[in-house]
């Protein structure tokens, strides 16, 4: 039996449900599809009129967020994104691939983000109809303030998400600007809008962690409590290695996020999604609660890995167990 939950029973707002399309978001996502295909934009479209759930996306913006911080951060993020990048210098800088990747740590040292990584571009990450000629994906991660995100789904947690999306936008623009000054073209890609590619698979490949049962990446240091942005470029960065910490097996036995999800959207078992077996969150169950609470965030807040000081100890414990079993 699920634990008592202050947000259950949950009944979606009828005005929101009246805007739902005939097609399921799970169908758009490819739930149950055995064949591989590119991901489709199911939400956060730049133009909501282009997607079936566009009316629900527009409805999201009509909900009172309960804090003026939302509007402040949205304006900040829009202003950062609109800032022009410097021109690309005529002579590309030359470094070894390892030196290029090491140079990204300057953005961590400056406090613009908490983690960086690099993956070789994979066309399977591009949204349907999208295109990218670049060969590298730089991923940046910005960590949530735990005390604020732990209040999810209250307005303070939603505002904290907005703060970190602003930081993620800033670091992506700064990395792209740096590359332009170094003579290499670069494109920043930022959330929450869905534009060029899905960042979670790229981040996993770049060593950010493993996919958790709640559909977010779990990293031993940050748990699931961080946001991503990306920069696409042809600069010859050395990819950072993919990481495994035993998180996937941990999620199989853990039900904390399942029990905490008010609409029961987190599925207990992996599903086939566009040809891959993976953890999956029921889009149609999640979206109404997400919309009514300015992003929710309960699942990443309650994840045991997100609690400060816990994840690294868990990873070490799982590594010792794997060593004994190995």
ROKE-918126 format. One record per residue (C-alpha): residue number from 1; residue in one letter; x, y, z. Coordinates in pm, 1 decimal. Each point is the difference from the previous one (the first is absolute). Last residue first. Example, Ala and Ser with C-alpha at 12.3 -4.5 7.8 and 13.67 -1.06 7.14 Angstrom:
ROKE-918126
- seq  type  c1  c2  c3
- 2  S  1367.0  -106.0  714.0 $
- 1  A  -137.0  -344.0  66.0 $
END
This chain:
ROKE-918126
- seq  type  c1  c2  c3
- 326  X  3196.5  -988.5  -856.3 $
- 325  X  -249.6  -33.4  284.8 $
- 324  X  244.5  152.2  246.4 $
- 323  X  99.2  274.1  -242.6 $
- 322  X  -363.2  73.7  -83.9 $
- 321  X  -74.4  40.2  370.4 $
- 320  X  296.0  234.7  43.6 $
- 319  X  -117.4  203.7  -300.1 $
- 318  X  -354.6  14.0  140.8 $
- 317  X  131.5  134.6  331.4 $
- 316  X  216.2  258.8  -177.8 $
- 315  X  -295.6  112.2  -210.6 $
- 314  X  -222.1  26.5  306.9 $
- 313  X  264.2  204.6  182.4 $
- 312  X  30.8  231.1  -299.9 $
- 311  X  -376.9  37.6  -17.2 $
- 310  X  -70.8  75.8  366.5 $
- 309  X  196.0  317.1  73.7 $
- 308  X  -285.0  231.7  -93.5 $
- 307  X  -327.3  -183.6  -69.0 $
- 306  X  -48.1  -42.9  -373.4 $
- 305  X  99.5  -368.5  -10.5 $
- 304  X  -293.3  -94.9  222.2 $
- 303  X  -241.5  139.5  -262.0 $
- 302  X  -258.3  207.4  190.3 $
- 301  X  84.7  330.1  -172.8 $
- 300  X  39.6  -151.6  -347.4 $
- 299  X  -343.6  -160.1  20.5 $
- 298  X  -174.6  301.4  151.1 $
- 297  X  109.4  236.1  -278.9 $
- 296  X  -350.9  142.6  -71.1 $
- 295  X  51.8  218.9  -310.5 $
- 294  X  -221.6  297.9  66.9 $
- 293  X  -240.7  -191.6  224.6 $
- 292  X  -309.3  -21.8  -221.6 $
- 291  X  204.5  -82.7  -307.3 $
- 290  X  194.4  -281.7  164.5 $
- 289  X  -320.9  -144.8  145.0 $
- 288  X  -158.9  -5.8  -347.6 $
- 287  X  320.7  -123.3  -170.6 $
- 286  X  87.6  -302.9  212.0 $
- 285  X  -292.6  -229.1  -77.2 $
- 284  X  10.7  50.4  -377.6 $
- 283  X  379.5  -15.5  -8.7 $
- 282  X  31.9  -331.7  181.6 $
- 281  X  359.2  10.6  124.5 $
- 280  X  238.8  -254.8  -152.3 $
- 279  X  306.3  -195.7  102.6 $
- 278  X  164.6  -160.1  -301.3 $
- 277  X  -7.2  -288.5  -246.4 $
- 276  X  78.6  144.4  -343.7 $
- 275  X  -178.5  -38.0  -334.1 $
- 274  X  -188.6  328.7  -0.6 $
- 273  X  -97.4  -45.3  365.0 $
- 272  X  -28.2  -352.3  138.0 $
- 271  X  -80.9  29.8  367.7 $
- 270  X  190.7  -43.4  324.2 $
- 269  X  -195.7  -92.2  309.6 $
- 268  X  -164.6  187.2  286.4 $
- 267  X  -146.0  277.5  -216.9 $
- 266  X  14.1  355.4  132.7 $
- 265  X  -331.8  174.0  -76.6 $
- 264  X  -184.5  -92.1  318.6 $
- 263  X  -182.4  338.3  -6.5 $
- 262  X  143.5  119.6  334.8 $
- 261  X  354.4  -134.4  -54.9 $
- 260  X  146.1  -75.1  344.8 $
- 259  X  -51.0  -376.3  -11.5 $
- 258  X  174.2  -36.8  -334.4 $
- 257  X  278.5  235.4  110.0 $
- 256  X  72.2  -215.2  305.8 $
- 255  X  -36.3  -336.5  -170.5 $
- 254  X  358.6  -126.5  8.0 $
- 253  X  92.7  -356.7  -104.2 $
- 252  X  27.8  59.7  -374.2 $
- 251  X  139.9  346.8  65.9 $
- 250  X  305.2  -149.8  172.7 $
- 249  X  62.8  -224.2  -300.1 $
- 248  X  14.5  305.8  -225.7 $
- 247  X  213.2  193.7  247.4 $
- 246  X  280.2  -256.7  6.4 $
- 245  X  256.8  275.2  -59.0 $
- 244  X  55.3  -8.0  -376.2 $
- 243  X  170.8  285.0  -181.4 $
- 242  X  45.3  94.5  -367.2 $
- 241  X  342.2  139.7  -73.1 $
- 240  X  64.2  363.3  -93.9 $
- 239  X  31.8  58.1  -374.1 $
- 238  X  320.7  172.6  -113.7 $
- 237  X  -84.9  339.3  -147.8 $
- 236  X  81.7  65.2  -365.3 $
- 235  X  -191.1  327.8  -54.0 $
- 234  X  -286.2  -92.8  -233.7 $
- 233  X  -261.4  154.8  228.0 $
- 232  X  -334.6  -46.7  173.4 $
- 231  X  -43.9  151.5  346.1 $
- 230  X  -227.8  -150.3  261.2 $
- 229  X  -210.9  80.9  304.2 $
- 228  X  -99.1  -214.2  293.0 $
- 227  X  -179.7  19.5  332.8 $
- 226  X  80.0  -144.7  342.8 $
- 225  X  -160.1  -183.1  292.6 $
- 224  X  2.9  -361.8  -114.1 $
- 223  X  280.1  -84.0  242.6 $
- 222  X  263.6  270.3  -8.5 $
- 221  X  316.1  -192.7  92.4 $
- 220  X  -99.3  -352.6  -98.7 $
- 219  X  -177.8  119.2  -317.3 $
- 218  X  -354.9  -114.5  -70.7 $
- 217  X  -141.1  103.4  -336.0 $
- 216  X  -373.7  65.0  -13.0 $
- 215  X  -279.7  -234.5  -110.9 $
- 214  X  -126.7  -76.4  352.5 $
- 213  X  144.1  -353.7  -12.2 $
- 212  X  343.7  150.9  -40.5 $
- 211  X  211.6  32.9  -313.7 $
- 210  X  368.9  -33.8  79.6 $
- 209  X  278.6  248.7  67.2 $
- 208  X  152.2  312.8  -149.8 $
- 207  X  263.9  -190.0  -196.9 $
- 206  X  -28.2  158.1  -343.8 $
- 205  X  -216.6  -287.6  -128.5 $
- 204  X  -248.0  69.6  278.7 $
- 203  X  5.1  369.0  -88.1 $
- 202  X  -70.6  -72.6  -366.2 $
- 201  X  -289.1  -229.1  95.3 $
- 200  X  -143.3  274.0  227.6 $
- 199  X  45.9  287.1  -246.7 $
- 198  X  -269.8  -82.8  -255.0 $
- 197  X  93.7  193.3  -310.0 $
- 196  X  -70.9  309.5  -205.8 $
- 195  X  -284.4  199.8  153.3 $
- 194  X  -200.3  -111.6  299.3 $
- 193  X  -43.9  298.6  232.3 $
- 192  X  99.8  -56.2  363.1 $
- 191  X  274.8  31.6  -74.6 $
- 190  X  311.7  120.1  -179.6 $
- 189  X  195.4  -75.1  -316.2 $
- 188  X  299.9  224.1  -73.0 $
- 187  X  146.1  -19.6  -351.3 $
- 186  X  373.9  18.2  -68.8 $
- 185  X  233.4  110.4  -279.3 $
- 184  X  371.0  -33.5  81.1 $
- 183  X  256.2  280.6  -17.5 $
- 182  X  97.1  17.1  366.5 $
- 181  X  -212.5  312.7  44.4 $
- 180  X  -291.8  -198.4  -136.7 $
- 179  X  78.9  -281.0  242.5 $
- 178  X  -8.4  240.8  294.1 $
- 177  X  -334.8  139.1  -115.8 $
- 176  X  -144.1  -352.2  -22.7 $
- 175  X  121.3  -82.2  351.5 $
- 174  X  -143.9  326.3  134.0 $
- 173  X  -335.8  -54.5  -174.2 $
- 172  X  -28.5  -350.3  142.1 $
- 171  X  100.6  127.8  344.7 $
- 170  X  -267.0  271.4  -2.6 $
- 169  X  -279.3  -229.2  -118.5 $
- 168  X  75.5  -251.3  273.3 $
- 167  X  3.3  279.2  258.5 $
- 166  X  -343.8  115.7  -114.1 $
- 165  X  -127.0  -358.8  3.7 $
- 164  X  137.8  -16.6  354.2 $
- 163  X  -198.7  301.1  116.1 $
- 162  X  -316.7  -132.2  -167.6 $
- 161  X  34.4  -329.8  184.5 $
- 160  X  40.9  194.9  324.1 $
- 159  X  -322.2  186.5  -77.6 $
- 158  X  -182.2  -330.7  -30.2 $
- 157  X  142.0  -110.8  334.4 $
- 156  X  -108.8  322.2  169.5 $
- 155  X  -347.0  -31.8  -155.5 $
- 154  X  -78.9  -327.5  184.7 $
- 153  X  30.8  -332.3  -182.1 $
- 152  X  266.0  -41.6  127.5 $
- 151  X  138.9  139.6  329.5 $
- 150  X  315.7  -213.6  -37.0 $
- 149  X  97.7  211.2  -301.5 $
- 148  X  67.4  296.9  230.0 $
- 147  X  201.9  -180.1  267.0 $
- 146  X  187.5  -191.4  -267.3 $
- 145  X  124.8  302.3  -193.0 $
- 144  X  -6.2  -145.9  -348.5 $
- 143  X  313.9  -92.2  -192.1 $
- 142  X  98.2  128.2  -343.1 $
- 141  X  125.3  -248.6  -260.5 $
- 140  X  181.8  81.0  -324.0 $
- 139  X  11.0  -228.8  -304.5 $
- 138  X  226.0  51.5  -301.9 $
- 137  X  -127.7  -183.9  -306.5 $
- 136  X  257.8  -65.5  -273.2 $
- 135  X  -9.3  -78.8  -372.8 $
- 134  X  -208.2  292.3  -125.7 $
- 133  X  -214.8  -46.1  -310.7 $
- 132  X  -327.8  13.0  189.2 $
- 131  X  -344.7  -59.4  -141.4 $
- 130  X  -351.7  -28.3  133.9 $
- 129  X  -296.4  -160.3  -175.4 $
- 128  X  -70.5  -228.3  293.9 $
- 127  X  199.8  120.5  298.9 $
- 126  X  370.0  -74.2  -5.2 $
- 125  X  136.0  -248.3  253.3 $
- 124  X  18.4  -286.5  -252.1 $
- 123  X  238.0  216.8  -206.6 $
- 122  X  274.0  -67.3  254.0 $
- 121  X  251.6  277.7  55.8 $
- 120  X  313.4  -106.3  183.8 $
- 119  X  -36.9  74.4  367.9 $
- 118  X  157.6  259.0  228.1 $
- 117  X  -27.5  78.0  369.8 $
- 116  X  -40.6  288.0  241.0 $
- 115  X  -106.0  17.2  365.9 $
- 114  X  -90.7  258.6  264.8 $
- 113  X  -84.1  298.9  -217.1 $
- 112  X  82.2  369.8  -28.7 $
- 111  X  201.6  -10.0  322.1 $
- 110  X  318.3  129.3  -163.9 $
- 109  X  181.0  -327.7  77.6 $
- 108  X  -278.5  -191.8  -175.2 $
- 107  X  32.3  221.1  -307.8 $
- 106  X  379.9  -32.9  4.7 $
- 105  X  -47.7  -376.8  3.2 $
- 104  X  -73.1  21.5  -371.7 $
- 103  X  373.1  38.2  -65.6 $
- 102  X  52.3  -367.3  90.0 $
- 101  X  -214.4  -98.3  -298.5 $
- 100  X  204.7  208.1  -243.8 $
- 99  X  322.4  -126.1  153.7 $
- 98  X  -107.0  -363.4  -48.5 $
- 97  X  -84.8  63.0  -365.0 $
- 96  X  345.8  152.4  -51.3 $
- 95  X  -8.5  370.4  -62.6 $
- 94  X  -15.3  223.9  -306.2 $
- 93  X  -180.8  332.9  -4.5 $
- 92  X  -201.9  68.8  -313.2 $
- 91  X  111.6  306.6  -197.7 $
- 90  X  -272.2  239.4  -120.1 $
- 89  X  -157.9  54.2  343.0 $
- 88  X  -369.7  -87.8  2.8 $
- 87  X  -199.3  314.6  65.8 $
- 86  X  -113.1  67.3  356.1 $
- 85  X  -332.7  -152.5  101.3 $
- 84  X  -302.7  225.2  10.2 $
- 83  X  -200.6  16.6  323.2 $
- 82  X  -355.0  -122.5  -59.6 $
- 81  X  47.5  -312.1  215.4 $
- 80  X  117.4  212.6  290.5 $
- 79  X  -299.5  233.2  -29.7 $
- 78  X  -243.8  -291.5  -17.6 $
- 77  X  157.2  -158.8  306.7 $
- 76  X  -19.6  320.5  201.2 $
- 75  X  -364.0  57.2  -98.3 $
- 74  X  -91.7  -356.8  98.7 $
- 73  X  187.8  47.4  326.6 $
- 72  X  -191.0  313.8  96.9 $
- 71  X  -333.5  -148.1  -103.1 $
- 70  X  49.4  -309.6  213.2 $
- 69  X  136.7  197.5  294.9 $
- 68  X  -336.2  176.4  33.4 $
- 67  X  -125.0  -307.7  190.1 $
- 66  X  -328.0  -191.6  6.6 $
- 65  X  39.7  -141.1  -349.4 $
- 64  X  -348.6  122.5  -102.9 $
- 63  X  -96.6  -241.9  -276.2 $
- 62  X  -52.6  162.4  -341.5 $
- 61  X  343.1  -105.7  -128.3 $
- 60  X  -84.6  -368.2  39.8 $
- 59  X  -313.0  51.7  -212.1 $
- 58  X  222.7  77.4  -299.5 $
- 57  X  169.8  -338.1  41.4 $
- 56  X  -341.3  -164.4  29.4 $
- 55  X  -103.4  160.6  -329.6 $
- 54  X  324.6  -118.9  -158.4 $
- 53  X  -56.8  -362.6  90.2 $
- 52  X  -45.7  -101.0  -366.2 $
- 51  X  313.7  186.8  -109.1 $
- 50  X  69.7  284.1  -245.4 $
- 49  X  -235.8  248.9  167.1 $
- 48  X  233.9  -1.2  298.7 $
- 47  X  267.5  184.7  -200.2 $
- 46  X  333.0  -46.0  175.6 $
- 45  X  -133.7  -339.8  105.0 $
- 44  X  24.3  -75.7  370.1 $
- 43  X  -189.9  -328.3  -38.2 $
- 42  X  -21.4  -314.9  -216.1 $
- 41  X  285.7  77.4  -236.4 $
- 40  X  63.1  -326.1  -181.0 $
- 39  X  293.7  -230.9  69.8 $
- 38  X  170.3  -155.9  -303.7 $
- 37  X  -91.7  -360.5  -85.5 $
- 36  X  89.7  -347.5  122.9 $
- 35  X  -257.1  -271.6  -53.4 $
- 34  X  -153.6  -187.9  293.3 $
- 33  X  -251.5  274.4  79.7 $
- 32  X  -165.6  -59.2  337.4 $
- 31  X  26.7  363.5  109.0 $
- 30  X  108.6  203.4  -303.8 $
- 29  X  -6.4  347.0  154.1 $
- 28  X  -291.7  99.4  -222.3 $
- 27  X  -189.5  -309.2  118.4 $
- 26  X  73.4  89.6  360.8 $
- 25  X  -128.3  351.7  -64.6 $
- 24  X  -331.9  -159.5  -86.2 $
- 23  X  -183.7  123.6  -308.1 $
- 22  X  -346.5  154.1  32.7 $
- 21  X  145.8  327.7  119.0 $
- 20  X  -35.1  134.3  355.4 $
- 19  X  -156.9  346.1  28.3 $
- 18  X  -307.2  -117.5  192.3 $
- 17  X  239.4  -155.5  249.1 $
- 16  X  121.3  345.9  98.5 $
- 15  X  -345.2  137.3  68.8 $
- 14  X  -87.8  -322.2  186.1 $
- 13  X  284.1  64.9  250.1 $
- 12  X  157.8  -336.8  70.6 $
- 11  X  -120.1  -199.8  303.2 $
- 10  X  269.7  -107.7  244.1 $
- 9  X  -80.9  -213.9  299.4 $
- 8  X  260.9  61.7  107.9 $
- 7  X  223.2  305.8  37.1 $
- 6  X  68.4  -49.3  372.9 $
- 5  X  128.4  -353.7  -70.1 $
- 4  X  -34.8  -290.8  238.2 $
- 3  X  247.9  -275.0  -95.2 $
- 2  X  -81.5  -223.1  -294.3 $
- 1  X  -128.6  -350.5  84.9 $
END
